[in-house]
């Protein structure tokens, strides 16, 4: 049951001083020294320990816990572009109804954070066909996704999804593009009727343009945004934390219809 921390392993440190706590994401090296609010922790105290261990420090305690794959992606991946936060990516996957074994198209994969969430659900029998126009972004995304161990179901294509022709029947489409209305017409025949297409855009101006330029055969189902607020885990003074992830983008759900008037 126990899992020992080896040299170079990712570790999440949870430092606690009284009612204060803070997380630190590190790679464990014996020669390293890691500063926390609870005081310094030496690498030799971490490497060889098991996940779940507590280290008593000069000012408090530091717990060594195993980061989840999404935390490894968030804190150890290379970011070539602005990423989609877990609060949005998880909801997008649910809103799109992603299931094991589905075939899904994603366009505008950026650093691959949303792709990794989709692949965690689709694999091992599903398929994610991902389009990215910039080769350097696609290469960085593939390396990031490989950190999660979910790259075996990924088909990465370099190019403009607006010109895609050789697509199989799709169970869902997810677009993170500045002008998604320009590709929806071309993608319409590839999505199974009644299935969802999710559009993620950062500004209200883009929503207006989408509404004004929506091709026939598409129905707007919802326009939403997700806001995350943390709470301080103090039973004597339970209250919201000043840390909050506010607006990051709008999630627009469309449905592919057979009406083309």
N, C-alpha and C positions, 0 to 999 in steps of 0.2 A: 504493500500500500504506500509506503513512504517513497518519495521521489527526491533524490539528492540534487543539489544545485552544482552543476559543473562549470568549469571555466568558460566564460563567454555566454552563459545562459541568460535570457532575459528574466529579470526579477522586478516585482513591484514592491517597493518599500512603503509601508503605512506607518508614519511616525506620529506618535501621540504624546502631547504634553498637556496634562490636565484635560480641559475640554477642547483643546485645539488638536486638529489632526491634518496631515497633509500627505499626499501621495507623491512618490518619486519613481520614475521608470528608468532602470539602469541595465547595463550588461555587467555581469559579475566577473571581476578580475581580481585575483589574489593580491596583486600589487596596488589595487585601487583604494581610494579613500573617498567616501561619499558623505557629503554634508546634508544634514537634515535639521528640522526645527528642534529635534530631540537631542542633537549633538552628532558628531561624526561617527560613521560606521566604517570599519576597515574591511577591505575585500576578503581578508583571510577569515573574518568572522562569518562571511556569507558563503563562500565557496566551500563545499563539503557539508554544509548544513542542509536540512530538509525544508521543503516548502511548508509554511505554517509555523516555523520557528519564531520565537520572540527574543529579541536582543535588548537587554536593559542598558540604557545609555546614561550619560551624566545628567540629563534633564528629563528623561522619560523612557519610552519604549519604542522599539521599531519592530514591526512584524514583517517577515519575509513571505510573500504570497506569490503564487504562480499567476502571471497575467494571462488573460484570455487571448485568443488569437486576434480579436478585434483590437485589444489594447496593444498587442505587439505591432499591429499594422499602424495604429494611431501614433505610436511613440518611437518606432524604429524604422518606419518606411521613409522613402525619399518622396518629397512632395514637389512635383513639377507644376501643379496647378492648385487652385483652391479646391478643397475636398468637400464631399458631402458628409455631414456629421451623422453619427449613429442614430440620433433622434429622428433624422429625416430618412436615412437609408432603410432602417428597420420598418418604418411606416410605409415607405414606398413599396418594399417587398410584399408587405401584407396587403396593401391597397391594390397591387397588381395581381394578387392571388397566386403568387409564385409557389409552385409545388415541386416536390421531387420528381424528376423525369421530364419536366416541361422543356420546351425549346423557346428561348427568350432572346430578343434582340435588344441590345443596348447601344446607344450612339452618344459619343462624347464622353469617353471613359476617364479622361483626365489622369489622375494618379491611381485609379483602380479601387478606391475605397468602397464605392457602391457595388462594383463588380464582385468584390470579395464576399460581400453579404449575400448577393444573389447566388453565387457559386456554392456557398455553404449550404444553401437549401437545395439547389439543383443537382449537385453531384451525389452519387457517381454516375447516374444514368441519364441526367439531363444535359442540356447544352446551352451555353451562353455564346451567342455570336455578337462580338463587340467591335464596334467601329470607332476608329480614331484617325483624324486627318494628319496629325503630326507624329512622325516616326519616333522622335525622342520621347514624347509623352507615352506612346504605346509601349516602348521598351521599358521605361520606368514603371509603368503600371504592371507589366508582366512580372518584373522583379518583386514588386510589392506584393502581388497576389501569391507569388511563390512562398513568401514568408508565412502565409496562412495554411499552406498545404492543400489548397483547393484549386490549383491551376489545371488539373487534368481534364476538366470539362469546358475549358475556355478555347474558343476559336477566335483569334484576334486578327482583324482585318484592318489594313492601312488604307484609308480612302474616305470619300464622302458618301454617307449613307443615302443621300438623295439620289445617287446613281446606282444603288444596289439593284441587281436583277436576279441573281441566283440564290434566292432565299427560300428556305423550306416553309411550310405552314407554321405560323408563329402562335404561341399561346399568350404572349404578352410583349409589349414594346415599351421601352423606357428611354426617354430622350433628355439629355442634359446638354442642350444646344442653345445658342443665342437667338436663333430664328427657327424654331421647330415647325412653324406653319409652312415652311418651304419644302419640307420633306414628307409631310403627312399624306399628301396626295399620292406620292410614289409608293409609300409603305402600305397604303390601304388594302390592296389586293392580297398582301402577304399575311395579314393578321386574320385569324379565324373570326367569322362574324360574331358580334356580341362580346368579344374579348376586349380587355382594357389596354389602353396606351397611357402611360404616365409621363407627364412633362414636368420638368423641374426648371424653374427660372428664378433669378434673384430679384427682379424688379416688377412693379405693377405695370410699367409701360409695356413690358413684353406680354403681359396678360391681355392688355387692351389690343395689341397688335394681333395676338392669337385669335381673339374673339372677332376681330374685324376681317381676318384673312383665313378663317378656318375653312379648309376644303370641304366639299360635300362628302357625305358618307361618314361624318364624325359627329358625335353627340357629346357636349360638355356635361359631365356628371357632377363634378365638384371642384371647388377651388379652396385650398386649405393651406395653413401653415402651422408648424409645430414649435412650441416654445417650451424650453426645459428650465425648471427652477429647482435648485437643490435646497435641502433643509439641514440645519445643524443638528447632529445626533446627540443632543444634550437633554436628558429627561427633566432637568431642573429648569431649563429655559428653551423649550422647543420653539424654534422660529425659523423662517426662511433665511437661507444663506445670502450674502450679498453677491455671490457668484451666480450668474444666470446666463444661459445661451438663448438669446432672443431671436430676432429675425435672421434667418440664413437664406431662406428661399421659399417660393410658393410651389405647392404640389397640386398639379391640375390633372384630374382623372378624366379621360375621354373613353368613349365606347365606339367600336367600329360597328356601323349599321349597314344595312343593305339599301338604304335610301340614298340615292345619288342625285336628287333634284337640286 
